[in-house]
């Protein structure tokens, strides 16, 4: 898929902690005709059930939540620092009110699997959902974590996806 090459998950050389916490990502679900994307800096990558997996976390009030629930797959797109402003925009504006791609200059493109990614990304994970659930207040061992991060009770839903493709520049 020009401008990307397909690599194996084991060939990703990035530090996962830096990718998520410092670089951020766009979580995208849907098709070219019907998708939304949002910026995220929380996530997980690793091996689960003997599969390479990546987890996306989405709060219920986010517009992307509707798409993540409706579609079987999602993508995680990582960018260089050059696109920080676009990521900030996509994390603070709703796709209900904004055409994020048009307003940021990002170029959506369709993968062979029918998912949406962005031409400007440097690394993309295509994920097929295999498990999802909502965080629950009663399951927090440290209640102060729930109190600090969920004062409104808007607990994230998490999606564990098998990484079915890694696209790299």
N, C-alpha and C positions, 0 to 999 in steps of 0.2 A: 504494500500500500504506500505508494509514493506520497509524501516524503519520508515514510517510516519503514523500518525493517522489523520483522517479527523476531523476537528473541525469547529465550526460555526465562521463566521467573528466576531461576538460579543464576542467570547472567546479569541481573540487575546489580549494579555496583554501588548504588546510592546508600547512604546511611538512612535507614528508615525513620529514625527519630528526627533527623534534620528535614527529610522530605515532608513529614507530616507537620511538625511543630513550627519549623522556620520557613520552609518553602511554600507550604499550603497546597491545596489541590482544588480542582473543580469536580464535584460529584454531579454526574449528569445521568438522567434516565429519560427514555422515550425514543421517538423516531424523528427523522428530519422534519416531518410534518407536525409533530406534537411532542415537544421535549421541554425540559427546564434544567437549569444548572445552578449550582450554588457553591460558594467557597466553603471549604472545611479545613480545619487544622487538627481535628481529632480523628483517629482511625487506628487500624491495626493491620499488620501484614504478617503472615507466617504460614505454618503448616497446621491444618486441622483436618481430622479424618483422612489423613494421608494425602491431602490435596493442598496445593498452593492456594492460599486464600487471602482476601483483603476484606476488611469490614468497613462499612460506611455507617455513620451515625447521623440521624436526621431528626430534628424536633418536629412535632406535629403541626406547628403553625407555619412551617416553611412550605412554600409552594412546591418545591422538589419532592416533598413527602408524598404528595398525590401521585406523582409520576413513578417514584420508587415502588409504591404499592401496586401500581397498575401494570408495570412492565416486569418481565422476568430477568432482565439484565440491567446493569448500570456500568458506567465507566468512571475511572478516576484519572484525571489529567493533571500532569505536573508541568510547570513552566520555569523559565529562567527568571531572574530578578527583573528583567526588562518588562515583564508583564504584571508586576506587583500592583500597579494602579488598576488594571482590569480585574485582578483578583479581589482587590478591596471593594470595587464597585459591585461585583457579583456577590459579595458577602454582605453588603449593606442595602441592596435594593432587591425588591421582589420582582420575579418574572411575571407576576400578575399585572404589574404596572409598567414594566420596562422590557424592551427587547434588548437583553443584555449583550448579545453578540453584536448587534448593530451599534449600540452605544459605547462599546469598548473596542470595537475593531477586530474582535476575535472572529475567526472564520470556522463555522461549524462544518463538519464533513461526516459522511456516513462510512462506517466500517463495513467490511464484507458480511458481518453478522447483523447489520442493520442498526447498530448503535450510533450514537452521536459522540464525536470527539472534536477536538479543535486543532486545526492545522498548525497553529503556533506552539502547541505543546511539545515538550522535549521527551516526555515519557507518558505512556498511557497504559492503564490496566483495564482490560475488558473483563467484567465479572458476571457470572451466572449465579443468581441467588440460589442458595441451598438451605438457608435458615434465616429466620427473622423473629424478633421478639422485642417487647418493650421493657425498658428498665423499670424496676418496681421499687418504690420507696422502702418497702418492708425488707427488701433483700440487701440494703446497704448495711454492711458490717460497721462502717464508720458513719453514723448519721450526719456528722458535720459536713461530709462531702456532698450529700444530697441537699442539705440546707444551703450550702454555699453556691452550688451550681444549678440548683433547681428551686429557687425561692417561690416560683409561680407554679411548681408542680408539673412543668412541661417536660417530662422525661423523654429522652431520646428513644427512638426505635433504632435497633441496630440490624443490619443486614450482613450476613456472612455470605460472601460470594466466592465461588471457585474462580481463580484467575484462569480464564480460557485463552487469553492472548495478552502478550506484552508487546507494545509497539514502541520502538525507540528510534530517535533520530541518529 
